[in-house]
Amino acid sequence: MTTTHPIHRELDHAYRNGPVRHIVIPPCPELLRQLQEATAHSESDIGALDQIASADVAMAAALIRQANSPLYGLTQPVHTVGQALIVLGLRPAVQLLTGFLTRHALQVKSPLLAHFWENSTRRALACEHIGHQLYNLDPGLAYSFGLFCHVGMPVLMRGVKDYGGTIIEAMARKDRTFVQTENVNHRTDHAVVGAIVARTWRLPSEVAVAIRLHHDFTALNDQRYSDIERHLVAMGLIAEYLVGQYEGSIVQREWEQYGPACLEHLEIGSTELDSWVDQLHPVFETVQLS
């Protein structure tokens, strides 16, 4: 995809001429491609979703297990994919299937990324929640951005020597940011690689752009980017804060520096933010990935 958008031009150059050309970008899983096609229109075909989910035994089992979880309070358990789809609803089912296919396509056995997909799913749910509060932003688009925001990290872990050491170093350093450390060590970073994955997997353009920019908060006031792209960047940091509050993490320097600007950009007050922490706690608790 080559466009006049400045981010897409940058990604084209990185992919063809920069260090990213030596990194294997995994292709989009075929079942995920089918899922994208089945949900491309407002009227999704539940029969097509049933067929896609049933094509993988583990994925079908995950769908049925989620439908039978205490969250849905069923008096009688479901036993088929079709029944699970009815219980979950189309959008939650599609989200579950997307997450399943993505994490199985990008498996990385490293203690550094032990909770990566749980964190990504919670970030996606937080972004979706924020999207519901904003009248001009599609919650589904927000969810996709949250889920794929850091997808460049497992790709780099699989494809770049010593990237695990870079993660440890980047988390410990106080004199430069995480992406600055990545670039010093590897001449690229997870934001660039993640954006290229998003394009390769044909996610919406706004999602790919926002992934590239999600650590660059000068973008909030940069008119070269659309409102949706800038909203997603702001939303990403707020979602990280919400997940961190649930997990009991130390407030990150990035939030201290740019959190107020992101809240102001989306016109979110501190009272509203505190209420989201409480509202999302039970939602986050439901994330149990096998």
N, C-alpha and C positions, 0 to 999 in steps of 0.2 A: 504494500500500500504506500504510494507516494503521493503526498498532497502538498499544498502550499502552507499548511499549518506548521508553525516553527518547530513544534515538538516532533511532529512526524518527519520533518526534514532531518532533525537531529538524530532520530532513531534510525532512519535510513542510513545515514552516514556511519553511525556506530555499528550497525549490523554488517555493513559492507566493508568498512575500512578500519574500524576500531578494534579493540581487544575482544569485543563481543563476538566477532566473526569466528573466534576459536572456541566459543562456548556452544555446546549442543543445546539448542532450544527444542524441547520435546514437542512432537506434533500433538495437536488436539486429539484426545481420544475419540474414536469413531462414535461411540455411544453418546458422548457429550455433543458431538456434532449433530447427531440425530435429535438429541434433546433440544438443542438450539432451534433446529428447523421445526420441530413439533410445537414449540412455544413462541414462534416468531410472530404469530398473529394473536389478536385479542381472544379469539375463540380457540382454546387449546383442545386437542383431541385426546380425551382420556384413554381411548383405546390405544393410541400410539404410545402414550406414557406407560400404560400397562405392558405393552410389548417391549419397550426399551428397558424398563425396570426388571422384567422377567428374563431378560437376556443374560443377566449375570446373577448367579445364585447368591453370592454374598451381598450384592446390592439389594436384591429382593428381600433377603433376610433382614437387612438393616431397615428397610422401609416398614416391614411388618413389625419388627421389634419396636420401632418408634411409635407406631400406631397403638401398640399394646402397652406402652409406658403409662405410669400413673397419671401423667399429664392429661390424658384424654378420658380417664375414669370409665373405661368400658366395663360393662357387667359380663360380657362374653368376649373372649379374645377373637381377633380376626386371624384368618389363616391364608388369605390370598392377597396378592398384590392389588387386585382390583378393590377389595374391601379396604385395604390400607389407604389407597388413594382417596377413597370416599371419606374416611375418618380424618385424614390429615388435611385434605383440601389441596387444590392444585398447586398454589404458590408454595406452601411449605414443603410439599412433596418434591417439586422441582428444585427447590433450594437444597433439600437433603440429597437428592440425586446428583446435583452439580457438585456439591462438596465431596461426596463419596468418590465420584469419578476423578475429580481434581487431585485429591490427596493420594489416591491410588496410582495416578499417573506420575506423581512427583514424590514418591516415597524416598525418604532419607532416614537411614538408621544412625542417628547421632543424638547423644544426650543433650547437645546444645539446642536441638530443635524438637525435644521430646514433647512439648506441649504446643507446638507450632499451630497445628490444625484446630485444636480447641480454642486457642487464642484468636485465630483467624475467623472461626465461626462466630465467636462472641462479638468480635469487631463488626462482622457483617450484620449481626442482629442489632447491634447498637446503631449502625448506620441506617439500617432499615427503619428503626424506631424514630430516629431524627428525621428521616425522610418523610415519615407520616405527619410530622409536625410542620413541615414546610409545604405550603400549598403548590409550589412551582417545581417540585423535584420528585421524580418517580422513585418510590421506595424500592422497587426492584432493581433499578440502576444503582441506588445507594448500596443495596445488599451486595451486588456483584463487585462494586468497588471495594467494599470492606473485606470480602472474602479473598480477593486477588491482590490486595494492596501490597503485601510483602512476599508475593509468590516468587520474586526474584531470588530470595534467600535459599530455598531448597535447590533451585536450579544452579546457583553458584556453588552451593555445598557439594553438589554432585559433579560439577564440571570444572572447578578451579582448585588447584592444589593449595593447601594451607588456608582455605577460606575459613575453616573452623577456628584457626588461630586468630584470624582477623576479627571474627565475632568477639572473641574473648578480649582482644586488645581494644576494640572499638567501644565495648561496654565499660572498660576500665578507664579509658582516657578522659581527662577533663579539659584538655587544651584544644580539642577539635571534635567535630561532630562524628556521628557514626558513619555517614556517607563520605565524609572527608577522609576518614581512615580507610574505608574501602577503596577509594580512588587512589590514595597514596600507595596502597599495597597491590592493587590489581588494575588500575586505570579505568575502572568502571565501578558501578554500584548496583545495589538491588533494586533501586528505583528505575534505572535504565533497563536492566534485564527484565524486571517485572512488566514494564510497559511493552517490551518486545514480545514477551509471552502473551500478553493480553491481545496484541495485534495478531500474532500468529494464530491464536485461538478464536479470532474474530469476535472479540467482545466489542461493545460499543466504543466508538472513538473517544467519547468523553471519559470513559473509564480508563482507557490506555493513557490519555493525556494526564489525568489526575494522578494515576499511579506514578508517572514520571515526575510529577511535581509535588508529591505528598510530603516531602521534607523541605520544600522551597516555598516559604511563606511570603516571599516578595510577590508571589503570583496572585495573592489576594487582591492586590491593587493594580494588577497588570491587565490592561484592557485588550491585550492580544488574545487573552483567553476568554472563553464564554462564561456566562454566569454559572452554568451547570458545572463546568470544570473547576471554577473557583470555589463554588459551594462544596463540592466533593472534597477538595483539599482541606477546607476548614472543618468539614464534618469528620474527616479521618482523624485529626488530632483530638477532637472532642470524644470520638468513639474510643480512642486509645485511653483517654483519661477515665472514661466510664468503665472500661474493662479493668483498668488498673485499680480502680476503687473496689471493684468486686474481688479481685485477686489479692488485695492488700499490698500492692506494690508501692514502692517509694515513688512519689511524684517526680516525673522526669524533668530534666532541665528544659527540654523542648516545650513542655507544657507551661512551665514558669515563664519562658520567654515569649511564647507565641499564643498560648491559650487565650488570654484576654482579647487579642486581635481576632482570633477565630470565632469567639463568642460574639464579639461586636459585629463581625461580618455577617453572621446568620441571625443577628438580633435576638440572642438568647441571654437571659438573665441568670444570675447565680441561683435564685430560688427555683427556676425551671430546671437548671442543671442538677440541683440537689434532688429534686423530685424524680428525675430520670434515673439517678443512682438507685433509688428505692424501687422504682417500677421495673428496672431491668434485672435486679438481683434474682428473682425467681426464674426469669427467662434464661439467664446465664446458667443457672443450676441445672437446666435440662440438657445442657450440652455434654453428652457422654459419648465420645467417639471410640469405636473399637479399632 
